[in-house]
Amino acid sequence: MCEDDAWFFNNGFADELISLEKQLGLEPRDRMSILCIHDLHRTPRQYLPDIITSHDYVITDEPVLVFRKSKGG
């Protein structure tokens, strides 16, 4: 599934989106991999810390960088 998250922000569902992302990141079932894609140009800046911390890995495209959440959180 691939969806542009800007729709959620533009229609007042930012908190629901953040909550969903945090729940999905807790323990994916059946060895499932989930790839979230966010257009940082369309994502309100105030939500970036919550989005980033709800993921174990963050990969940026320009420049290409990979960040991994520490085991302590």
Phi and psi restraints in degrees (value plus and minus 20) as a CYANA .aco file:
   2 CYS   PHI    -154.3  -114.3
   2 CYS   PSI     105.9   145.9
   3 GLU   PHI    -160.6  -120.6
   3 GLU   PSI     121.9   161.9
   4 ASP   PHI     -98.8   -58.8
   4 ASP   PSI      97.2   137.2
   5 ASP   PHI     -92.1   -52.1
   5 ASP   PSI     -31.3     8.7
   6 ALA   PHI     -79.0   -39.0
   6 ALA   PSI     -52.0   -12.0
   7 TRP   PHI     -79.0   -39.0
   7 TRP   PSI     -63.6   -23.6
   8 PHE   PHI     -81.8   -41.8
   8 PHE   PSI     -65.0   -25.0
   9 PHE   PHI     -85.4   -45.4
   9 PHE   PSI     -62.3   -22.3
  10 ASN   PHI     -91.9   -51.9
  10 ASN   PSI     -37.4     2.6
  11 ASN   PHI    -134.3   -94.3
  11 ASN   PSI      -1.2    38.8
  12 GLY   PHI      59.4    99.4
  12 GLY   PSI       1.2    41.2
  13 PHE   PHI    -132.7   -92.7
  13 PHE   PSI       8.3    48.3
  14 ALA   PHI     -81.5   -41.5
  14 ALA   PSI     -66.2   -26.2
  15 ASP   PHI     -83.0   -43.0
  15 ASP   PSI     -58.0   -18.0
  16 GLU   PHI     -86.5   -46.5
  16 GLU   PSI     -60.3   -20.3
  17 LEU   PHI     -83.9   -43.9
  17 LEU   PSI     -67.0   -27.0
  18 ILE   PHI     -80.4   -40.4
  18 ILE   PSI     -63.8   -23.8
  19 SER   PHI     -81.2   -41.2
  19 SER   PSI     -64.0   -24.0
  20 LEU   PHI     -81.1   -41.1
  20 LEU   PSI     -66.0   -26.0
  21 GLU   PHI     -82.5   -42.5
  21 GLU   PSI     -59.3   -19.3
  22 LYS   PHI     -85.8   -45.8
  22 LYS   PSI     -61.0   -21.0
  23 GLN   PHI     -86.1   -46.1
  23 GLN   PSI     -62.9   -22.9
  24 LEU   PHI     -83.2   -43.2
  24 LEU   PSI     -53.3   -13.3
  25 GLY   PHI     -98.2   -58.2
  25 GLY   PSI     -32.3     7.7
  26 LEU   PHI     -87.8   -47.8
  26 LEU   PSI     -72.5   -32.5
  27 GLU   PHI    -182.4  -142.4
  27 GLU   PSI      67.5   107.5
  28 PRO   PHI     -79.9   -39.9
  28 PRO   PSI     122.5   162.5
  29 ARG   PHI    -107.6   -67.6
  29 ARG   PSI     133.6   173.6
  30 ASP   PHI      33.6    73.6
  30 ASP   PSI      21.3    61.3
  31 ARG   PHI      35.6    75.6
  31 ARG   PSI      15.6    55.6
  32 MET   PHI     -98.5   -58.5
  32 MET   PSI     122.4   162.4
  33 SER   PHI    -126.3   -86.3
  33 SER   PSI     119.0   159.0
  34 ILE   PHI    -144.4  -104.4
  34 ILE   PSI     110.1   150.1
  35 LEU   PHI    -136.4   -96.4
  35 LEU   PSI      94.2   134.2
  36 CYS   PHI    -118.5   -78.5
  36 CYS   PSI     117.0   157.0
  37 ILE   PHI    -142.2  -102.2
  37 ILE   PSI     107.3   147.3
  38 HIS   PHI    -147.5  -107.5
  38 HIS   PSI     111.8   151.8
  39 ASP   PHI    -107.2   -67.2
  39 ASP   PSI      84.6   124.6
  40 LEU   PHI     -85.2   -45.2
  40 LEU   PSI     -38.6     1.4
  41 HIS   PHI     -95.1   -55.1
  41 HIS   PSI     -40.6    -0.6
  42 ARG   PHI    -131.2   -91.2
  42 ARG   PSI     -22.6    17.4
  43 THR   PHI    -115.3   -75.3
  43 THR   PSI     104.7   144.7
  44 PRO   PHI     -78.2   -38.2
  44 PRO   PSI     112.4   152.4
  45 ARG   PHI     -76.4   -36.4
  45 ARG   PSI     -53.1   -13.1
  46 GLN   PHI     -85.9   -45.9
  46 GLN   PSI     -37.6     2.4
  47 TYR   PHI    -114.6   -74.6
  47 TYR   PSI     -29.7    10.3
  48 LEU   PHI     -78.9   -38.9
  48 LEU   PSI     -64.3   -24.3
  49 PRO   PHI     -78.5   -38.5
  49 PRO   PSI     -62.1   -22.1
  50 ASP   PHI     -86.1   -46.1
  50 ASP   PSI     -60.7   -20.7
  51 ILE   PHI     -84.7   -44.7
  51 ILE   PSI     -67.0   -27.0
  52 ILE   PHI     -84.2   -44.2
  52 ILE   PSI     -65.6   -25.6
  53 THR   PHI     -93.9   -53.9
  53 THR   PSI     -32.0     8.0
  54 SER   PHI    -106.1   -66.1
  54 SER   PSI     -17.9    22.1
  55 HIS   PHI    -139.9   -99.9
  55 HIS   PSI     125.6   165.6
  56 ASP   PHI     -94.2   -54.2
  56 ASP   PSI     -54.4   -14.4
  57 TYR   PHI    -148.3  -108.3
  57 TYR   PSI     126.0   166.0
  58 VAL   PHI    -150.9  -110.9
  58 VAL   PSI     107.6   147.6
  59 ILE   PHI    -139.5   -99.5
  59 ILE   PSI     107.3   147.3
  60 THR   PHI    -123.4   -83.4
  60 THR   PSI     137.2   177.2
  61 ASP   PHI    -121.7   -81.7
  61 ASP   PSI     -46.2    -6.2
  62 GLU   PHI    -161.6  -121.6
  62 GLU   PSI      78.0   118.0
  63 PRO   PHI     -98.4   -58.4
  63 PRO   PSI     141.7   181.7
  64 VAL   PHI     -94.1   -54.1
  64 VAL   PSI      95.1   135.1
  65 LEU   PHI    -158.3  -118.3
  65 LEU   PSI     129.5   169.5
  66 VAL   PHI    -143.8  -103.8
  66 VAL   PSI     107.6   147.6
  67 PHE   PHI    -138.4   -98.4
  67 PHE   PSI     119.7   159.7
  68 ARG   PHI    -141.4  -101.4
  68 ARG   PSI     114.1   154.1
  69 LYS   PHI     -85.2   -45.2
  69 LYS   PSI     117.4   157.4
  70 SER   PHI     -90.1   -50.1
  70 SER   PSI     136.9   176.9
  71 LYS   PHI     -83.5   -43.5
  71 LYS   PSI     -45.8    -5.8
  72 GLY   PHI     -99.0   -59.0
  72 GLY   PSI     -24.5    15.5
